Amino acid sequence: MTPLHPSELAQCADVLDRTQDVGASVLETLAAQRESLTRSGAAAREASKKMDRNLKVVKGMNSWTRLGC
């Protein structure tokens, strides 16, 4: 195997640095997306609970109203 010329080594180091920067950026983005999805899931579960409670209230109101929801 032929040794690399110093300029080739410098190019390889530059590529490595850029690759590491891109990888770090991707990991940061994924972490932010995970956090966002976690919050969205919690909000959806809370909304579902509220809808269930509201449905129970409406069904309870059905017994004392003539509208017959």
Secondary structure by P-SEA (a helix, b strand, c coil): cccccaaaaaaaaaaaaaaaaaaaaaaaaaaaaaaaaaaaaaaaaaaaaaaaaaaaaaaaacccccccc
